[in-house]
Amino acid sequence: MESLEIQRLKKSLQYLESKQRELRKQQENDTRSLESIINYLKKDLVHQFSLMDFDPLIKQEIKNTDIFISRVKYIIETSFSNVI
């Protein structure tokens, strides 16, 4: 991945984290739309940035957003530390 792609991945991950925080704040409200956005974002990250090439198990972590976020951060740190 090139530096620009890594930056896009980081921005996308930050956006996903913000939506996850927003979801936590709205515990009693109807959160289906937020959950849909979050699910879409996770799937899009996996496909757009070919994350399965870096971590074949990431697809299994897609159900738990917090674990998914930490796995993507780990991928960024371990696979792209020399590019950043």
C-alpha positions in Angstrom: 0.0 0.0 0.0 1.2 3.5 -0.8 1.4 6.3 1.7 -1.7 8.0 0.4 -3.7 4.8 0.7 -2.5 4.3 4.3 -3.6 7.8 5.1 -7.0 7.1 3.6 -7.2 3.9 5.6 -6.4 5.9 8.8 -9.1 8.5 8.0 -11.6 5.8 7.3 -10.7 4.1 10.6 -11.1 7.4 12.5 -14.5 7.8 11.0 -15.5 4.3 12.0 -14.3 5.0 15.5 -16.4 8.2 15.7 -19.5 6.3 14.6 -18.8 3.7 17.2 -18.6 6.4 19.9 -21.8 7.9 18.6 -23.5 4.5 18.8 -22.4 4.1 22.5 -23.8 7.5 23.4 -27.2 6.7 21.9 -27.8 3.5 23.9 -31.6 4.1 24.5 -32.4 5.6 21.1 -33.1 3.8 17.9 -29.6 2.9 16.7 -30.3 0.8 13.6 -29.2 3.4 11.1 -25.9 3.9 13.0 -25.4 0.2 13.2 -26.0 -0.1 9.5 -23.4 2.6 8.7 -20.9 0.9 11.0 -21.4 -2.5 9.3 -21.1 -0.9 5.9 -17.9 0.9 6.9 -16.3 -2.3 8.2 -17.1 -4.3 5.1 -15.9 -1.4 2.9 -12.6 -1.2 4.8 -11.9 -4.9 4.3 -12.6 -4.8 0.6 -11.3 -1.4 -0.4 -8.0 -1.8 1.4 -7.6 -5.6 0.9 -7.2 -6.1 4.6 -7.6 -9.9 4.3 -4.2 -9.9 2.6 -2.7 -8.6 5.8 -4.8 -10.5 8.3 -6.9 -13.4 7.0 -8.8 -13.5 10.3 -10.1 -10.0 10.1 -13.3 -11.1 8.4 -14.1 -13.0 11.5 -13.6 -9.9 13.7 -16.1 -7.9 11.6 -18.9 -8.7 14.0 -17.2 -7.0 17.0 -16.4 -3.4 16.0 -14.0 -2.7 18.9 -11.9 -5.8 18.1 -12.1 -4.9 14.4 -10.8 -1.4 15.0 -7.9 -2.7 17.1 -7.0 -5.3 14.4 -7.0 -2.6 11.7 -4.8 -0.4 14.0 -2.5 -3.4 14.5 -2.3 -4.0 10.7 -1.4 -0.3 10.2 1.3 -0.4 12.9 2.9 -3.7 11.9 2.6 -3.6 8.1 3.0 0.0 7.3 5.3 1.5 10.0 8.1 1.9 7.4 5.8 3.7 4.9 4.3 6.2 7.3 
